[in-house]
Amino acid sequence: MRRRSVLTAAGAAALAVPVLGAAPATAAPASGRRGCLEIRGVDISSLPKNEDHGAVYRTAEGRREDPVRLIARAGVTHARIKVWVNPADGYNDKAHVLALARRLKRAGVGIWIDFHYSDSWADPAHQTKPAAWAGLDVPGLARAVYDHTADVLGALRRQGTPAQLVQIGNELNGGLIWPEGNWEHFDAMTAFLKAGLRAARDTTPRVRTILHLANGGDNGLYRWWFDNVVSYGVDFDVIGLSYYPFWHGPLADAAANMADITARYGKPCVIAETAYPFTLESEDDVNDIMNSPSQLTDGFPATPAGQAAWLRTVADLAAGVPDGQGLGYCYWEGLWTYRAGSGWDPTNPASGNAWENLALFDFEDRELPGLGTLGRYRG
């Protein structure tokens, strides 16, 4: 996730392969208890940088606490951590991922690794090739994907903190590692995906692999992209979706898409990203992404209660996927509170935070009700 630039279904259709036949949904329900979700996660990628810039986290009553212990106590099952190749600020690299994984293991929280295959944000508008890979051809880039993936996941396994879930790429609407792996070059794109998937399975045999797109309500996009990927023989375990109501359309569209793709490809799905504001105010000088009542979803005010209500609704959305094929969901960057120097741009310490009013902690660093909803509702 960062900002959105959407490939339209009409543009995608120009490159679509013939429609595949529907595949049966053969996997068993995700949980032994009806209506429970196996994955109730939160992305905490910005936590190390935030803490290094002075962030603290408190219980609802105001008592300071280790944020990893707070999410574990709330019932969160998994923490998602992004990985960049050579980030300018030194965060979201292997060393920080390993240290954060040790904290999660001690707290009993599962580890979900999100490879961006970039030195910075990868999303539908940005899939910039790592600078160190600039001179590589397609076979060389595939080898670099394998080596980078195996290096991080292998190090996690060796330190006793293996990943349970791994994303091979982030919000891959337009491919990855541009320009070689963009949406006009499915042969190269899928070679990169296969390299990452092979590295994940070679280093962590029990890991579940995820391929992740944004625009979770856009069924045309998902059919086009996954039909193409499957036609190239890419083998993965889980379909990941980003679904933000202020960008990705009505709940009914997301529900219909999730029902269709789980049946069509015979794979379970997980909502890999969602979020909702607890206020429309901003704590810093940066204009927040969510700043106007016109951006809100009917029935969900920008209040702590409205944020918690959205989390219940998105949990219901995942639980409502037919045949138990909705594994759960993940709240994006729930611990990214405002601290000077911990901004979105790794090359610019003054870049600021446009997300702090969507965090799961308020402007006084206190845990919001949504964190408990995330961890316990449908748990």
QUIBELSUL-V573655 format. One record per residue. N is the residue number from 1. RES is the residue in one small letter. PSI is psi in degrees with one decimal (* if undefined). Layout:
n = (N | N)
res = (RES | RES)
psi = (PSI | PSI)
This chain:
n = (1 | 2 | 3 | 4 | 5 | 6 | 7 | 8 | 9 | 10 | 11 | 12 | 13 | 14 | 15 | 16 | 17 | 18 | 19 | 20 | 21 | 22 | 23 | 24 | 25 | 26 | 27 | 28 | 29 | 30 | 31 | 32 | 33 | 34 | 35 | 36 | 37 | 38 | 39 | 40 | 41 | 42 | 43 | 44 | 45 | 46 | 47 | 48 | 49 | 50 | 51 | 52 | 53 | 54 | 55 | 56 | 57 | 58 | 59 | 60 | 61 | 62 | 63 | 64 | 65 | 66 | 67 | 68 | 69 | 70 | 71 | 72 | 73 | 74 | 75 | 76 | 77 | 78 | 79 | 80 | 81 | 82 | 83 | 84 | 85 | 86 | 87 | 88 | 89 | 90 | 91 | 92 | 93 | 94 | 95 | 96 | 97 | 98 | 99 | 100 | 101 | 102 | 103 | 104 | 105 | 106 | 107 | 108 | 109 | 110 | 111 | 112 | 113 | 114 | 115 | 116 | 117 | 118 | 119 | 120 | 121 | 122 | 123 | 124 | 125 | 126 | 127 | 128 | 129 | 130 | 131 | 132 | 133 | 134 | 135 | 136 | 137 | 138 | 139 | 140 | 141 | 142 | 143 | 144 | 145 | 146 | 147 | 148 | 149 | 150 | 151 | 152 | 153 | 154 | 155 | 156 | 157 | 158 | 159 | 160 | 161 | 162 | 163 | 164 | 165 | 166 | 167 | 168 | 169 | 170 | 171 | 172 | 173 | 174 | 175 | 176 | 177 | 178 | 179 | 180 | 181 | 182 | 183 | 184 | 185 | 186 | 187 | 188 | 189 | 190 | 191 | 192 | 193 | 194 | 195 | 196 | 197 | 198 | 199 | 200 | 201 | 202 | 203 | 204 | 205 | 206 | 207 | 208 | 209 | 210 | 211 | 212 | 213 | 214 | 215 | 216 | 217 | 218 | 219 | 220 | 221 | 222 | 223 | 224 | 225 | 226 | 227 | 228 | 229 | 230 | 231 | 232 | 233 | 234 | 235 | 236 | 237 | 238 | 239 | 240 | 241 | 242 | 243 | 244 | 245 | 246 | 247 | 248 | 249 | 250 | 251 | 252 | 253 | 254 | 255 | 256 | 257 | 258 | 259 | 260 | 261 | 262 | 263 | 264 | 265 | 266 | 267 | 268 | 269 | 270 | 271 | 272 | 273 | 274 | 275 | 276 | 277 | 278 | 279 | 280 | 281 | 282 | 283 | 284 | 285 | 286 | 287 | 288 | 289 | 290 | 291 | 292 | 293 | 294 | 295 | 296 | 297 | 298 | 299 | 300 | 301 | 302 | 303 | 304 | 305 | 306 | 307 | 308 | 309 | 310 | 311 | 312 | 313 | 314 | 315 | 316 | 317 | 318 | 319 | 320 | 321 | 322 | 323 | 324 | 325 | 326 | 327 | 328 | 329 | 330 | 331 | 332 | 333 | 334 | 335 | 336 | 337 | 338 | 339 | 340 | 341 | 342 | 343 | 344 | 345 | 346 | 347 | 348 | 349 | 350 | 351 | 352 | 353 | 354 | 355 | 356 | 357 | 358 | 359 | 360 | 361 | 362 | 363 | 364 | 365 | 366 | 367 | 368 | 369 | 370 | 371 | 372 | 373 | 374 | 375 | 376 | 377 | 378 | 379)
res = (m | r | r | r | s | v | l | t | a | a | g | a | a | a | l | a | v | p | v | l | g | a | a | p | a | t | a | a | p | a | s | g | r | r | g | c | l | e | i | r | g | v | d | i | s | s | l | p | k | n | e | d | h | g | a | v | y | r | t | a | e | g | r | r | e | d | p | v | r | l | i | a | r | a | g | v | t | h | a | r | i | k | v | w | v | n | p | a | d | g | y | n | d | k | a | h | v | l | a | l | a | r | r | l | k | r | a | g | v | g | i | w | i | d | f | h | y | s | d | s | w | a | d | p | a | h | q | t | k | p | a | a | w | a | g | l | d | v | p | g | l | a | r | a | v | y | d | h | t | a | d | v | l | g | a | l | r | r | q | g | t | p | a | q | l | v | q | i | g | n | e | l | n | g | g | l | i | w | p | e | g | n | w | e | h | f | d | a | m | t | a | f | l | k | a | g | l | r | a | a | r | d | t | t | p | r | v | r | t | i | l | h | l | a | n | g | g | d | n | g | l | y | r | w | w | f | d | n | v | v | s | y | g | v | d | f | d | v | i | g | l | s | y | y | p | f | w | h | g | p | l | a | d | a | a | a | n | m | a | d | i | t | a | r | y | g | k | p | c | v | i | a | e | t | a | y | p | f | t | l | e | s | e | d | d | v | n | d | i | m | n | s | p | s | q | l | t | d | g | f | p | a | t | p | a | g | q | a | a | w | l | r | t | v | a | d | l | a | a | g | v | p | d | g | q | g | l | g | y | c | y | w | e | g | l | w | t | y | r | a | g | s | g | w | d | p | t | n | p | a | s | g | n | a | w | e | n | l | a | l | f | d | f | e | d | r | e | l | p | g | l | g | t | l | g | r | y | r | g)
psi = (136.2 | -94.5 | 164.6 | 135.6 | 108.2 | 131.1 | 125.7 | 153.9 | -33.7 | -44.0 | -39.1 | -38.1 | -24.2 | -24.2 | 6.6 | 143.7 | 168.8 | 145.8 | 134.6 | 154.6 | 150.8 | 138.4 | 144.3 | 145.0 | 100.2 | -16.1 | 150.6 | 159.4 | 147.9 | -27.3 | 148.0 | -15.8 | 127.0 | 130.4 | -4.4 | 150.2 | 131.0 | -34.6 | 117.6 | 83.4 | 170.5 | 133.8 | 126.6 | 28.8 | -35.5 | -0.7 | -49.0 | -42.4 | -41.7 | -47.0 | -39.9 | -20.6 | 17.0 | 6.1 | 140.0 | 160.1 | 140.7 | 154.6 | 170.5 | -26.5 | -6.9 | 5.8 | 129.4 | 138.7 | 155.4 | 123.3 | -30.6 | -39.4 | -32.8 | -44.6 | -34.3 | -44.1 | -30.8 | -15.6 | 8.0 | 134.6 | -33.1 | 146.8 | 130.9 | 135.5 | 122.4 | 154.3 | 123.4 | 161.1 | -64.4 | 73.3 | 145.5 | -33.3 | -2.4 | -2.0 | 167.7 | 29.1 | -180.0 | -43.1 | -44.0 | -36.3 | -43.6 | -43.3 | -42.0 | -36.4 | -36.6 | -40.4 | -42.3 | -42.1 | -44.0 | -32.7 | -7.1 | 25.5 | 132.9 | 157.7 | 126.3 | 113.2 | 135.6 | 98.9 | 125.3 | -19.1 | 47.5 | 167.5 | -5.5 | -160.2 | 135.7 | 126.3 | -174.4 | -24.9 | -11.8 | 116.7 | 58.8 | 129.3 | 136.9 | 141.4 | -36.9 | -14.9 | 9.1 | -35.4 | 7.8 | 145.6 | -176.9 | -48.4 | -38.0 | -38.2 | -39.9 | -41.3 | -39.2 | -40.2 | -47.3 | -50.0 | -43.6 | -46.1 | -47.0 | -35.2 | -49.4 | -50.2 | -36.6 | -40.5 | -38.8 | -44.5 | -43.2 | -30.4 | 5.7 | 20.4 | 58.9 | 148.6 | 141.3 | -31.5 | 143.8 | 130.5 | 127.5 | 86.5 | 161.2 | 123.4 | 68.9 | 25.7 | -46.4 | 19.0 | -158.1 | 161.4 | 66.2 | 148.1 | -14.0 | -37.7 | 25.9 | 180.0 | -10.0 | -2.0 | 69.3 | -25.9 | -46.3 | -43.0 | -48.9 | -27.2 | -39.8 | -43.4 | -44.6 | -38.1 | -44.3 | -41.6 | -41.5 | -41.7 | -40.4 | -44.8 | -31.3 | -36.9 | -30.3 | 79.4 | -27.3 | 1.5 | 147.3 | 129.6 | 142.7 | 135.0 | 129.5 | 126.9 | 160.4 | -168.8 | 59.6 | -10.7 | 3.3 | 89.2 | -34.0 | -42.2 | -48.5 | -41.8 | -45.9 | -50.7 | -50.7 | -31.3 | -45.6 | -48.5 | -44.2 | -36.3 | -23.3 | 6.1 | 23.2 | 127.2 | 118.0 | 174.9 | -37.9 | 142.3 | 125.3 | 141.9 | 140.5 | 134.1 | 100.3 | 125.0 | -26.5 | -7.5 | -29.8 | 16.3 | -177.8 | 156.6 | -38.0 | -35.7 | -42.4 | -42.0 | -43.9 | -39.9 | -45.1 | -39.5 | -42.1 | -49.7 | -31.7 | -37.0 | -41.7 | -39.7 | -2.7 | 32.4 | 144.8 | 166.5 | 160.4 | 137.7 | 101.3 | -20.3 | 135.8 | 166.1 | 164.4 | 144.6 | 148.3 | -8.1 | 162.0 | 4.8 | 163.0 | 142.5 | -24.4 | -168.9 | -1.7 | 133.7 | 118.1 | 155.6 | -44.0 | 107.8 | 3.9 | 140.9 | -25.9 | -17.1 | -10.9 | 157.2 | 134.1 | 131.8 | -4.0 | 90.1 | 159.9 | 73.7 | 164.7 | -40.1 | -37.1 | -38.8 | -45.3 | -37.9 | -39.0 | -40.4 | -38.4 | -39.6 | -42.6 | -30.9 | -41.9 | -38.0 | -46.7 | -42.4 | -21.8 | -1.5 | 131.3 | 149.4 | 27.0 | 25.7 | 5.3 | 108.0 | -27.0 | -150.6 | 167.1 | 132.5 | 127.6 | 125.8 | 53.4 | -13.9 | 10.4 | 74.3 | 167.4 | 129.6 | 131.7 | 131.5 | -15.2 | 59.9 | -178.5 | -25.3 | 113.5 | -14.1 | -5.1 | 99.7 | -19.8 | 9.7 | -24.0 | 176.0 | 118.6 | 17.4 | -6.6 | -21.4 | 3.6 | 3.0 | 171.1 | 15.4 | 142.5 | -174.5 | -6.7 | 15.1 | 15.9 | 141.4 | 132.4 | 160.1 | -27.4 | -28.6 | -44.5 | -35.7 | -46.3 | -47.3 | -32.9 | -29.9 | 127.9 | 33.5 | *)
